[in-house]
Amino acid sequence: MLYDSLPISDHELVELRPIVRSDIDRWYAYLSQPCVFEHTSWDLNSPEDLASHVLPLDGTSPEAMFRLAVSERASGLLVGTIGFHSVWPPDRRAELAYDLAPEIWGKGIGTHLVRLMVKWAHEHAGIARVQATVMPSNARSIAVLRNCGFEYEGLLRSYRVVRGRPGDFGMYSHIAGEP
């Protein structure tokens, strides 16, 4: 099974767990902040737009299994999410996606979690290629990917619609066996 064991964070400040319904308001609150929103392709109008990412009690939603909550160890409160929004098993390829609340930026958490997820994808989920698409304006995310060994492959022009308009994205990849 692809997700028979989930990655475990050993970062002193955060841990990973399934996203639960009570996380939605907090998630929406930080995704709605202009400093976050402007660098994402999220098209959110209300907290309910995030409901499809919550794992149902019966555990049958594969989309929710790919995205995990990043929560503060001390409080258990959601401070981010990370996972794969697209997985192509026949090609052994997955696209990484993550977001963090501004109050935890600059603490090495993004870099730690991206490394953790990439290692887990390669070693436990059999993913040969982890890719990430990033808006060119998202300098923080680009720095995280580069620090984690991702290679820039080029600009994808008008790649994804961002709030009604085609947007450009940089394509980055990490291949199994590379540092």
Secondary structure as UniProt FT lines:
FT   TURN            2..3
FT   STRAND          14..18
FT   HELIX           21..23
FT   HELIX           24..31
FT   HELIX           34..37
FT   TURN            38..39
FT   HELIX           47..53
FT   TURN            57..58
FT   HELIX           62..66
FT   STRAND          67..72
FT   TURN            73..75
FT   STRAND          78..88
FT   HELIX           89..91
FT   STRAND          93..100
FT   HELIX           102..104
FT   TURN            105..106
FT   HELIX           109..123
FT   STRAND          129..134
FT   TURN            136..137
FT   HELIX           139..147
FT   TURN            148..149
FT   STRAND          151..162
FT   TURN            163..164
FT   STRAND          165..175
FT   TURN            176..177
//
